[in-house]
């Protein structure tokens, strides 16, 4: 019996999807698009965890403590530009509190992915009374409607937040927290400082590699933070043993488009590629390498840190092919 070219193509495509899904042991095919952010969850790290403050702690300016940043009703007032040590020029509100942006939000179209407990640690800045002060381009200010119906200030499309641990005017304790929270520069980009080798944070691909002097070639994320795997996770079928409070210390890597990678072995040891998105049981979408869920570590304070290596005898930096550094796979 003859088969048309179109029929053969459809059959081949369906087989490829099925093989990929079966290889990773997922019950359903991975999402078609891999650049969707993870859903927000509790803690300092927004949708992916909580814990210590970021790399650049702000020094008190000697001014009286500002009203608690954790109050969502605090107005933004007249925005201005301040210069923070080691961070550079940042946007501040009328009280001098630093405004931040979240890597897992989007600016086109504007969308916030920080709700619930995340929004308690990172209170959204109300848009209603915000106005441009000296150094702020009024044209860059806007708003986005949050899930609860409130209007949140945006700067160049990026939703703006305060950090609950910033108490005094001039504090920048949220800079670099979780490798995903950064002070807002006046143009809406991440404030410079804290990047690897003096580079602007975010200049790296979504996933790439670097040669660590002790660990060899390891995977890093777009902020230069070391990427890890958990030996209690399962590759076949693909399952995670890191849930709940575990995610506060080990934030998941959100989906990364294959085109936004460099040096990663996308073929892996699985047929039809093991670089897929894992639909976790908690609803968060997580990137994998060779069908292995990947994470960062809240204990890594800056790009290049490898403080998560060997933690508990179960967490290890991951190589480009998905293998753990310094551990054997069973």
Secondary structure as UniProt FT lines:
FT   HELIX           5..24
FT   TURN            44..45
FT   HELIX           46..48
FT   TURN            69..70
FT   TURN            72..73
FT   STRAND          78..84
FT   TURN            85..87
FT   STRAND          88..92
FT   TURN            94..95
FT   STRAND          100..102
FT   TURN            103..104
FT   STRAND          106..107
FT   TURN            108..109
FT   STRAND          110..111
FT   HELIX           117..121
FT   TURN            128..129
FT   STRAND          131..132
FT   TURN            134..135
FT   HELIX           138..140
FT   STRAND          141..145
FT   TURN            147..148
FT   STRAND          151..155
FT   TURN            156..157
FT   STRAND          158..159
FT   TURN            164..165
FT   TURN            169..170
FT   TURN            173..176
FT   HELIX           177..179
FT   STRAND          181..184
FT   TURN            186..187
FT   HELIX           196..198
FT   TURN            201..202
FT   STRAND          207..212
FT   TURN            213..215
FT   STRAND          216..221
FT   TURN            222..223
FT   STRAND          228..230
FT   TURN            231..232
FT   TURN            235..238
FT   TURN            244..245
FT   HELIX           246..249
FT   HELIX           258..260
FT   TURN            268..269
FT   TURN            271..272
FT   STRAND          277..279
FT   TURN            281..282
FT   STRAND          285..289
FT   TURN            290..291
FT   STRAND          292..293
FT   TURN            298..299
FT   TURN            303..304
FT   TURN            307..310
FT   HELIX           311..313
FT   STRAND          315..318
FT   TURN            320..321
FT   TURN            325..326
//
